[in-house]
Amino acid sequence: MSSQDLESIARSLVAPGKGLLAADESSGTIEKRFKAINLASTEETRRAYREMLFTTPKLGQYISGVILYDETIRQKAADGTPFTEMLQRQGIVPGIKVDKGAKAMAGCPGEKVTEGLDGLRARFEEYYKMGARFSKWRAVITIGNNIPTDACLVANAHSLARYAALCQENGLVPIVEPEVLMDGNHTIERCEAVTSRTLQIVFDVLIAQNIVLERMLLKPNMVIAAKDCPQQADMRQIAQSTVRCLRRYVPAAVPGVVFLSGGQNDVQATENLNAINILGPHPWQVSYSYGRALQDASQHAWLGDAAKVTDGQKALLRRAQANSAAQAGEYSGMMETMPISLKPSPVPA
């Protein structure tokens, strides 16, 4: 694949009004989500759930790409259509999560480093043949007493860079995800300081490892106070802190920034994305790559019941439409109660 093709895919993933659906939960994670709706997690229930999501009418109007899990990229709809083909029919680009998870980092108590580089070149070749055209690797950064250390940040940055290099070599767009977690009681100021240092080191290493910035996307956390912090920031402060941090450390050559929701509820994630885009225009397209913040309402509307597929799809479409508007800084709370139709929009005469 040519360099122009990779850059074109990267830009298409952050096209105006569109963002990413992260449907790459591991089997363990989706089991926890299904427990919340009293549904057993089996290969068939997971397949049926993903089919409900991917067959949502009009989804391609708001979702540019879907991040899949290894099990999911191999699955098919009930009629035998591979999920990758089903997404492509809607104009949605299939992507794949390739990291093997964050593990305890030796010599760095309380910190983690993401594994999965062994055999990655061969896995990329296989995923490309299956239809994947972009990929994701997540690093996990914890804020605590005397952490994160630079040793942890540098180790994760090197893993992200080696992943990104292999990704680009094999014709896929890498999504680089250094997530500073919301866990703990730290302030928004502490989050900004840690996120700033994280992004500084990540981009230093990406550039040193010859990653072509025009052919990648960044998936960061928003700068936000920890869940247990007694001083919670409002959306204006979150937006100002996040934009300040990104403008200082994210090169303008990167086509897009696609935020993770990181433990925010679905409406908060939309409101904060909207507030960030109101402060634009930005050097990069600013969009979303949400998992739970796009799926949670859909799961609770569906409940594993085939008779409630339409309910689940309407809930997903509502969140997709809301975040599409937030990508332009045009979200309104009124969108949370507006009727949702799965019927195709009428073609203008």
TIROTOR-400706 format. One line per field, with one value per residue (C-alpha): residue in three letters; x, y, z. Coordinates in Angstrom, 3 decimals, padded with zeros to 6 digits, m for minus. Example, Ala and Ser with C-alpha at 12.3 -4.5 7.8 and 13.67 -1.06 7.14 Angstrom:
gugu = c(ALA, SER);
x = c(012.300, 013.670);
y = c(m004.500, m001.060);
z = c(007.800, 007.140);
***
This chain:
gugu = c(MET, SER, SER, GLN, ASP, LEU, GLU, SER, ILE, ALA, ARG, SER, LEU, VAL, ALA, PRO, GLY, LYS, GLY, LEU, LEU, ALA, ALA, ASP, GLU, SER, SER, GLY, THR, ILE, GLU, LYS, ARG, PHE, LYS, ALA, ILE, ASN, LEU, ALA, SER, THR, GLU, GLU, THR, ARG, ARG, ALA, TYR, ARG, GLU, MET, LEU, PHE, THR, THR, PRO, LYS, LEU, GLY, GLN, TYR, ILE, SER, GLY, VAL, ILE, LEU, TYR, ASP, GLU, THR, ILE, ARG, GLN, LYS, ALA, ALA, ASP, GLY, THR, PRO, PHE, THR, GLU, MET, LEU, GLN, ARG, GLN, GLY, ILE, VAL, PRO, GLY, ILE, LYS, VAL, ASP, LYS, GLY, ALA, LYS, ALA, MET, ALA, GLY, CYS, PRO, GLY, GLU, LYS, VAL, THR, GLU, GLY, LEU, ASP, GLY, LEU, ARG, ALA, ARG, PHE, GLU, GLU, TYR, TYR, LYS, MET, GLY, ALA, ARG, PHE, SER, LYS, TRP, ARG, ALA, VAL, ILE, THR, ILE, GLY, ASN, ASN, ILE, PRO, THR, ASP, ALA, CYS, LEU, VAL, ALA, ASN, ALA, HIS, SER, LEU, ALA, ARG, TYR, ALA, ALA, LEU, CYS, GLN, GLU, ASN, GLY, LEU, VAL, PRO, ILE, VAL, GLU, PRO, GLU, VAL, LEU, MET, ASP, GLY, ASN, HIS, THR, ILE, GLU, ARG, CYS, GLU, ALA, VAL, THR, SER, ARG, THR, LEU, GLN, ILE, VAL, PHE, ASP, VAL, LEU, ILE, ALA, GLN, ASN, ILE, VAL, LEU, GLU, ARG, MET, LEU, LEU, LYS, PRO, ASN, MET, VAL, ILE, ALA, ALA, LYS, ASP, CYS, PRO, GLN, GLN, ALA, ASP, MET, ARG, GLN, ILE, ALA, GLN, SER, THR, VAL, ARG, CYS, LEU, ARG, ARG, TYR, VAL, PRO, ALA, ALA, VAL, PRO, GLY, VAL, VAL, PHE, LEU, SER, GLY, GLY, GLN, ASN, ASP, VAL, GLN, ALA, THR, GLU, ASN, LEU, ASN, ALA, ILE, ASN, ILE, LEU, GLY, PRO, HIS, PRO, TRP, GLN, VAL, SER, TYR, SER, TYR, GLY, ARG, ALA, LEU, GLN, ASP, ALA, SER, GLN, HIS, ALA, TRP, LEU, GLY, ASP, ALA, ALA, LYS, VAL, THR, ASP, GLY, GLN, LYS, ALA, LEU, LEU, ARG, ARG, ALA, GLN, ALA, ASN, SER, ALA, ALA, GLN, ALA, GLY, GLU, TYR, SER, GLY, MET, MET, GLU, THR, MET, PRO, ILE, SER, LEU, LYS, PRO, SER, PRO, VAL, PRO, ALA);
x = c(000.000, 001.360, 002.080, m000.744, m003.159, m002.169, m002.509, m005.858, m007.136, m005.924, m007.755, m010.901, m011.083, m011.382, m013.580, m015.943, m018.863, m017.349, m015.441, m014.552, m016.508, m014.197, m015.686, m012.421, m013.246, m011.398, m013.449, m012.899, m014.050, m017.181, m018.040, m018.148, m020.333, m022.724, m022.999, m024.427, m027.352, m027.587, m026.384, m023.963, m020.870, m020.521, m019.086, m022.629, m023.913, m020.817, m021.326, m025.017, m024.202, m021.603, m023.985, m026.631, m024.112, m022.675, m026.033, m027.342, m028.851, m027.142, m024.204, m021.761, m022.991, m021.402, m018.853, m015.798, m014.121, m014.644, m011.862, m012.317, m010.972, m009.221, m012.329, m014.621, m012.633, m012.982, m016.744, m019.651, m023.228, m026.065, m026.332, m022.661, m021.345, m017.965, m018.194, m015.393, m017.409, m020.563, m018.769, m017.220, m020.686, m021.565, m018.372, m016.847, m013.155, m012.375, m009.568, m007.958, m006.616, m003.262, m001.751, m001.767, m002.643, m000.827, 001.291, 003.138, 006.428, 009.481, 011.383, 008.584, 006.060, 002.525, 003.276, 002.493, 003.907, 001.942, 003.038, 002.379, 005.279, 006.381, 004.978, 003.246, 004.544, 002.933, m000.308, m000.466, m000.096, m003.013, m005.246, m004.566, m005.756, m008.921, m009.655, m008.168, m006.739, m005.893, m004.854, m004.689, m002.223, m003.001, m000.491, m001.724, m000.298, m001.247, m000.988, m000.013, 002.649, 005.876, 004.420, 004.455, 008.229, 010.048, 011.200, 007.574, 006.768, 009.812, 009.192, 005.594, 006.594, 009.101, 006.451, 004.024, 006.685, 007.736, 004.076, 003.460, 006.470, 005.318, 001.810, 002.887, 005.265, 002.320, m000.044, m002.162, m002.687, m001.548, m003.657, m001.286, m003.098, m001.227, m003.996, m003.468, m006.055, m008.803, m008.347, m007.342, m007.926, m005.520, m006.506, m006.950, m003.672, m001.837, m003.505, m002.356, 001.231, 001.338, m000.440, 001.978, 005.043, 003.531, 002.838, 006.237, 008.035, 005.719, 006.280, 010.021, 010.248, 007.844, 009.955, 013.194, 011.785, 010.909, 007.136, 005.473, 003.213, 000.920, 000.000, m001.082, m003.724, m003.406, m005.915, m005.311, m007.250, m008.869, m007.237, m009.655, m009.699, m009.612, m012.860, m012.264, m010.940, m013.117, m012.569, m014.174, m013.539, m016.318, m016.354, m014.878, m011.819, m011.480, m011.566, m009.073, m006.629, m006.894, m006.415, m003.470, m001.777, m002.324, m001.204, 002.061, 002.982, 001.098, 002.657, 000.334, 001.429, m000.785, m004.092, m006.349, m006.846, m009.545, m010.293, m011.036, m013.850, m011.779, m014.470, m016.668, m020.337, m021.736, m023.194, m020.100, m017.875, m020.041, m020.272, m016.523, m015.743, m018.127, m016.472, m013.032, m014.205, m015.870, m012.328, m011.255, m010.243, m007.357, m004.239, m005.673, m009.192, m010.539, m012.941, m013.923, m012.929, m015.384, m016.194, m018.428, m019.563, m021.050, m022.172, m023.474, m026.965, m027.198, m026.317, m028.923, m031.584, m030.771, m030.338, m029.481, m033.065, m033.516, m036.821, m034.946, m032.347, m034.045, m033.997, m030.282, m029.601, m031.567, m029.583, m026.299, m027.400, m028.394, m024.928, m023.255, m025.322, m024.591, m020.849, m020.897, m022.404, m019.842, m017.047, m018.203, m018.869, m022.602, m023.940, m027.003, m028.586, m031.821, m030.310, m030.709, m034.495, m035.049, m036.765, m034.362, m035.265, m033.461, m035.049, m032.783, m032.906, m034.898, m032.823, m033.184, m035.016);
y = c(000.000, 003.423, 006.182, 008.203, 005.349, 005.177, 008.912, 008.800, 006.091, 008.030, 011.129, 009.182, 007.856, 011.427, 012.740, 015.564, 014.202, 010.762, 008.860, 005.353, 002.640, 000.645, m002.861, m004.512, m005.644, m008.767, m011.810, m010.988, m007.395, m008.198, m010.876, m008.141, m005.974, m008.843, m009.627, m006.133, m007.137, m010.697, m012.275, m015.188, m014.437, m017.164, m017.058, m016.954, m014.156, m012.109, m012.732, m011.816, m008.643, m007.491, m008.303, m006.105, m003.242, m003.677, m003.983, m000.716, 001.230, 004.551, 003.730, 004.571, 008.168, 008.691, 005.869, 005.799, 002.714, m000.079, m001.518, m005.291, m007.991, m011.106, m013.242, m010.680, m010.129, m013.864, m013.972, m013.815, m012.607, m015.123, m015.082, m016.024, m012.558, m011.841, m008.901, m007.134, m007.295, m006.173, m003.074, m002.308, m002.319, 000.621, 002.432, 001.596, 000.668, m002.478, m002.162, m004.536, m004.344, m006.140, m005.600, m008.455, m006.321, m004.362, m006.455, m005.568, m003.882, m005.477, m003.068, m000.510, m001.285, m000.192, 000.385, m001.583, m002.114, m003.435, m006.690, m008.189, m007.354, m010.984, m012.340, m009.060, m008.787, m012.120, m011.172, m007.925, m009.853, m012.099, m009.248, m007.295, m010.263, m010.340, m006.721, m004.700, m001.355, 000.188, m001.049, m000.050, m000.543, 000.696, 001.688, 002.192, 004.969, 005.053, 008.161, 007.499, 008.179, 008.829, 007.316, 007.290, 007.090, 008.032, 004.408, 003.327, 006.100, 005.361, 001.596, 002.078, 004.691, 002.266, m000.462, 001.971, 003.033, m000.511, m001.448, 001.637, 000.892, m002.689, m001.407, 001.082, m001.463, m003.812, m001.246, m000.401, 002.944, 002.764, 004.262, 005.095, 005.015, 006.192, 006.272, 008.123, 006.452, 008.249, 005.902, 007.550, 010.936, 013.172, 016.660, 017.837, 019.748, 016.509, 014.794, 017.585, 017.340, 013.554, 013.625, 016.312, 014.279, 011.147, 012.785, 014.484, 011.160, 009.253, 011.668, 011.925, 008.142, 007.931, 010.450, 008.725, 005.412, 006.940, 006.760, 008.785, 011.083, 011.804, 008.092, 007.606, 008.745, 009.539, 008.147, 009.965, 010.522, 013.861, 015.918, 015.324, 014.926, 011.399, 009.672, 010.062, 013.623, 015.889, 018.797, 017.759, 020.118, 021.403, 020.792, 024.214, 023.547, 020.026, 021.418, 024.200, 021.886, 019.219, 021.603, 023.328, 019.971, 018.697, 021.922, 021.793, 018.197, 016.789, 017.720, 019.280, 016.596, 014.055, 013.971, 013.339, 012.963, 010.426, 010.556, 007.564, 008.018, 006.578, 005.940, 008.951, 008.149, 008.438, 011.934, 013.329, 011.979, 013.714, 016.998, 017.178, 016.348, 019.114, 021.619, 020.732, 021.299, 024.608, 025.841, 024.960, 024.993, 022.749, 021.681, 018.149, 016.789, 016.083, 013.163, 010.114, 006.482, 005.397, 001.925, 001.933, 005.540, 004.416, 000.922, 001.053, 002.339, m000.052, m003.066, m002.160, m001.640, m004.935, m007.227, m010.191, m010.367, m010.843, m008.977, m005.897, m005.593, m002.457, m000.909, m001.596, m000.135, 003.033, 003.539, 003.118, 005.476, 008.133, 008.123, 008.064, 011.049, 012.958, 012.413, 013.273, 016.635, 017.042, 016.504, 019.778, 021.509, 021.443, 019.031, 020.023, 018.247, 018.253, 015.459, 013.107, 013.149, 013.616, 010.690, 008.268, 006.719, 003.774, 004.504, 005.922, 009.678, 010.859, 011.665, 015.346, 015.884);
z = c(000.000, m000.966, 001.502, m000.067, 000.630, 004.312, 004.725, 002.931, 005.293, 008.337, 007.167, 006.277, 009.838, 011.135, 008.324, 009.353, 011.370, 011.868, 014.543, 015.650, 017.436, 019.716, 019.734, 020.728, 024.256, 025.325, 026.267, 029.937, 029.563, 027.602, 030.153, 032.810, 030.577, 029.880, 033.592, 034.052, 031.805, 033.187, 029.956, 029.728, 027.644, 025.020, 021.521, 020.157, 022.430, 021.644, 017.927, 018.113, 020.024, 017.507, 014.659, 016.300, 016.414, 012.926, 011.156, 012.603, 009.682, 008.878, 011.179, 008.397, 008.422, 011.840, 012.261, 009.991, 011.442, 013.957, 016.117, 016.320, 018.639, 017.316, 017.855, 016.245, 013.048, 012.373, 012.962, 010.536, 010.628, 010.835, 007.024, 006.646, 005.762, 007.419, 009.802, 007.922, 004.701, 006.499, 007.781, 004.403, 002.806, 005.081, 004.128, 007.524, 007.702, 009.757, 012.301, 014.794, 018.345, 018.460, 021.897, 024.409, 027.413, 030.106, 032.480, 035.676, 034.776, 036.387, 038.604, 038.584, 041.365, 040.567, 036.890, 033.743, 030.280, 027.327, 025.689, 022.264, 019.928, 019.479, 016.229, 015.438, 011.857, 010.954, 012.709, 010.755, 007.507, 008.485, 009.642, 006.451, 004.388, 006.523, 005.617, 008.487, 007.380, 010.735, 014.156, 017.814, 020.677, 024.192, 026.844, 030.415, 032.586, 036.283, 038.449, 042.067, 044.669, 042.730, 039.566, 036.648, 036.343, 033.178, 032.996, 032.582, 030.111, 027.964, 027.947, 026.830, 024.261, 022.722, 022.521, 020.884, 018.392, 017.441, 017.021, 014.871, 012.682, 012.039, 011.418, 008.758, 007.211, 006.675, 005.178, 008.223, 009.950, 013.599, 016.349, 019.182, 022.531, 025.647, 028.263, 031.520, 033.738, 035.679, 038.649, 041.923, 043.513, 041.594, 040.434, 036.866, 037.241, 038.063, 035.112, 032.803, 034.038, 033.580, 030.212, 029.024, 030.019, 028.496, 025.125, 025.099, 025.515, 023.154, 020.271, 020.936, 020.555, 017.601, 015.692, 016.702, 015.419, 012.008, 012.371, 009.616, 011.601, 008.639, 008.565, 012.194, 014.662, 018.371, 020.863, 024.160, 027.339, 027.979, 030.734, 033.580, 037.359, 038.773, 039.674, 043.420, 043.342, 045.533, 043.111, 039.846, 036.930, 034.695, 030.948, 030.176, 032.351, 030.920, 027.385, 028.103, 029.886, 027.189, 024.277, 025.998, 026.580, 023.024, 021.369, 023.279, 022.542, 019.514, 016.149, 013.586, 011.089, 012.893, 010.945, 013.900, 017.637, 018.555, 022.261, 024.458, 026.954, 029.794, 032.381, 031.639, 031.157, 027.656, 027.983, 029.747, 026.986, 024.383, 026.295, 026.856, 023.222, 022.186, 024.556, 023.152, 019.581, 020.452, 021.209, 017.656, 014.914, 015.924, 014.002, 013.799, 013.386, 016.881, 017.102, 019.151, 019.508, 022.168, 023.428, 026.475, 025.828, 022.497, 023.517, 027.077, 026.299, 023.362, 025.509, 028.117, 025.463, 023.714, 026.766, 024.545, 023.290, 019.533, 019.796, 021.067, 018.325, 017.004, 020.491, 020.779, 017.360, 018.074, 021.286, 019.401, 016.637, 019.183, 020.713, 017.299, 016.141, 019.351, 019.076, 015.377, 016.331, 019.129, 016.614, 015.035, 018.357, 017.582, 020.214, 022.227, 025.178, 023.195, 021.088, 024.054, 023.729, 019.992, 018.184, 016.490, 013.143, 011.571, 008.196, 005.474, 005.126, 002.084, m000.993, m001.975, m005.253);
***
